Amino acid sequence: MKPHVHHNGALPATGPAFFEHCVEGQLPSSAPTPQVVLLEFGVNTDGEPAAFERLLRKLLGLEPPLALVVVNTHVWTLKGKHRVCWKGARRSTVSMDEPEQRASQTWEDRFNFGDEDAIARLCTHYNVPLVSMRSALLEEVKKGADPTLALRHFMVDCKHPSGQGHTYLAQLVLWRLLHGIGATTARSPSLASSSSATSSAGGASAGDGDSTTDAEDLTCEAASTRAAARMLPTPVYSDGWPRGASRCVNEAELPRNVIVVRRFEVPKPP
C-alpha cells in the first residue's frame, strides 16, 4: 500500500475571497493529483458566504473530480457576551468550567456573522458532506460530564482547536470517509460514548442535520463517473456564480508572465 501524501494549502486568517481565485495554486501541482480535499472556513468566511459558494463550485467543477469534505470548526463564546472571544493571556482567566458558562454555549452561530450556518446550508444545497464540531460536541460540552470534552481540553482559544481538538475533527472526517458517499447527514456514534474520547473510533455528528440517509454502495470509479456527469444547481446567492477568468501568479511564475504597468501623471496646475 502506498503511503498517503498530505498537502496543506491553507493560509492563516485568509477567507474564501482569496481562494476562489487561487485555489488551483494552493492544491499540489505534482503527482499524485489530489483525491480528497478538506475545506475549512467555518470561522474565516468573513461574512462572505457567496465567496465560499463560488469556491465550492470551482472545486466541484475540477477535473478529474475529487472527493470534497467540508469541515466546520465552531466559535465558543463567553457568558453573556455575543461577540467576545477569549484568546492570548486572557485564556488563563477563563476556565469555562462553570455550569452557567457551559449553558451559554448555544447552537446559534452568534459570533462570526452566521457563517457556520451559511456553510451548512450550502453543503445541503450542493449535497457536499459536512462534519461539524458544533454538532459533534456542543451537547456534551454543555453537560460537562466528560473532562476530555471540556473546552480547555481541546481548544486553544475560542476559535482555534488544540492538537486534541484537531484529533476530534480528524475522527469526524474519518467516520465520514468510512461511511459512504451518500450518507451526507447520517449520525455517527458520539465521542462521549467511549470511556475515553481520544480512543473513540467514531465521531459525533457528521453534519448539522438531524435526518439520516442510507449510504450508497458505490465504488470509487462509479462515484467518479457520477461526479463527472453532475450538473451543479443554481447558486444559493445571486452573486454565487463564478466571476470570470482570474489567475494567481507568484514566485517563479512571475518572470514567465507579462506585467503591464501604466503610469498616470497628474497634470500640473497652470
Order of alpha helices (4+ residues) and beta strands (2+ residues): alpha-beta-alpha-beta-alpha-alpha-beta-alpha-alpha-alpha-alpha
